[in-house]
Amino acid sequence: MTTPDPLQDRVPALVSQWFSRPRPSAAPVVVTGVFDVLHVGHIRFLSAIRERGLPLVVGVENDERVRAWKGPYRPVNPAAERAEMLAALRPVDGVFTIAGPPEVADWETYTDLLRPLNPAALAFTSGDPYTEAKQRGAAALGAEAWELPLTEGRSTTAALGRLSGTL
């Protein structure tokens, strides 16, 4: 009789690829997200993180993952362009893209992905529906969890709604 292999049914892990590698320095603050249709809320969020004095590294979810989560018309901008725009911002020290099956979005897998970065903190906005998971991931990494204020009324969904006249 054979013992079932618990890894046999396991979905492949997430992978990352550097778009813009940061210079070696202090442990960074890491942010992950979509960053589609860059807006002032993104800029304020990233600037507030960088003002705390640590390098800032941003992970950008790839197009396949965004499309599965947000629908067939998203992202508006492809991952390479979103990464390029983020890399051009003054507060950002490095950018990487995240790829993998869209159904893989648990904090343990993100922790495995981010562990080589040895982050000092994971940052996210107030009201993030994944706050608890991000706090658990930060704890597993020995990093701080930084919850920063959300810029009310400024989101990609709201901007797209204004453009289409649905808001």
C-alpha positions in Angstrom: 0.0 0.0 0.0 1.4 3.4 -0.9 1.1 6.5 1.1 -0.5 9.5 -0.6 1.8 12.3 -1.5 0.4 15.6 -0.1 2.4 17.5 -2.7 1.0 15.6 -5.7 -2.2 17.7 -5.8 -0.4 20.9 -4.8 -0.9 23.8 -7.2 2.5 25.3 -8.5 3.9 28.1 -6.4 4.1 31.7 -7.4 7.2 33.0 -9.2 8.7 36.4 -9.5 10.9 38.1 -12.0 12.7 41.4 -11.5 11.8 44.3 -13.8 14.0 46.7 -11.9 16.3 45.3 -9.3 17.0 47.5 -6.3 20.6 48.2 -5.1 21.6 46.0 -2.2 20.9 47.9 1.0 18.8 47.6 4.1 15.8 45.2 4.2 13.0 46.6 2.1 9.4 47.3 2.6 7.4 45.2 0.2 4.1 46.0 -1.4 2.2 43.7 -3.8 -0.7 44.6 -6.0 -2.2 45.3 -9.4 -1.4 49.0 -9.8 -3.5 49.2 -13.0 -4.3 52.8 -14.1 -1.8 54.5 -11.8 -3.5 57.3 -9.8 -2.9 59.7 -7.0 -3.9 57.2 -4.3 -1.1 54.9 -5.5 1.4 57.8 -5.4 0.4 58.9 -1.9 0.5 55.3 -0.6 4.0 54.6 -2.1 5.3 58.0 -1.0 4.1 57.5 2.6 5.9 54.2 2.7 9.2 55.6 1.4 9.0 58.5 3.8 9.6 56.0 6.6 13.2 55.7 5.3 13.5 52.1 4.1 13.8 51.0 0.5 10.6 50.2 -1.3 10.1 47.2 -3.5 6.8 46.7 -5.4 5.4 43.4 -6.7 3.0 43.6 -9.7 0.5 40.9 -10.4 0.7 39.6 -14.0 -2.1 40.0 -16.5 -3.4 36.4 -16.2 -3.9 36.8 -12.4 -5.5 40.2 -12.7 -7.9 39.1 -15.4 -9.0 36.1 -13.4 -9.7 38.3 -10.3 -11.1 41.5 -11.9 -12.7 40.3 -15.1 -12.0 40.1 -18.9 -11.4 43.8 -19.4 -8.7 44.1 -16.8 -5.9 45.0 -16.5 -6.2 48.1 -18.7 -2.4 48.2 -18.8 -0.1 45.2 -19.3 2.1 44.1 -16.4 5.3 45.2 -18.2 4.0 48.7 -18.6 2.6 48.8 -15.0 6.1 47.7 -13.8 7.8 50.3 -15.9 5.6 53.1 -14.6 6.2 52.1 -11.0 9.9 51.8 -11.5 10.0 55.4 -12.8 8.5 56.7 -9.6 10.8 58.5 -7.1 9.7 56.5 -4.0 10.2 53.1 -5.7 13.5 51.3 -5.4 12.7 48.1 -7.3 9.8 46.3 -9.1 9.1 42.6 -9.8 6.3 40.9 -11.4 4.3 38.0 -9.9 3.2 35.0 -12.0 1.4 31.8 -11.2 -2.0 30.2 -11.3 -4.7 32.8 -10.4 -6.2 30.5 -7.8 -2.9 30.7 -5.8 -3.4 33.7 -3.5 -2.9 32.4 0.0 -0.6 34.1 2.5 1.7 31.1 2.9 2.5 31.1 -0.8 3.2 34.8 -0.8 5.4 34.3 2.2 7.4 31.8 0.3 7.7 34.2 -2.7 8.8 37.1 -0.5 11.1 35.3 1.9 14.2 35.7 -0.3 13.7 39.5 -0.1 14.0 39.4 3.7 11.5 42.3 4.1 11.5 44.6 7.0 7.8 45.2 6.5 4.8 44.5 4.3 2.7 47.5 3.6 -1.0 47.7 2.6 -3.9 50.2 2.8 -6.6 50.4 5.4 -9.6 48.5 4.5 -7.6 46.0 2.4 -9.8 42.8 2.3 -6.6 40.8 2.8 -5.4 42.7 5.9 -5.5 39.6 8.2 -3.6 37.5 5.6 -1.0 40.2 5.1 -0.5 40.5 8.8 -0.1 36.7 9.1 2.4 36.8 6.2 4.4 39.6 7.8 4.5 37.7 11.1 5.7 34.6 9.3 8.5 36.6 7.7 9.5 38.3 10.9 8.5 41.6 9.3 6.4 44.5 10.5 2.9 45.0 9.0 2.3 48.6 8.0 -1.3 49.6 7.4 -1.4 53.0 5.8 -4.5 55.2 5.1 -6.4 54.8 1.9 -6.9 57.9 -0.3 -10.8 57.9 -0.3 -12.4 57.9 -3.7 -9.2 57.2 -5.5 -9.1 53.7 -6.9 -8.7 52.2 -10.3 -12.2 50.8 -10.1 -13.6 54.3 -9.3 -11.5 55.9 -12.1 -12.7 53.4 -14.6 -16.3 53.9 -13.4 -16.0 57.7 -14.0 -14.6 57.1 -17.5 -17.4 54.8 -18.4 -20.1 57.0 -16.8 -21.2 54.2 -14.3 -20.3 56.2 -11.2 
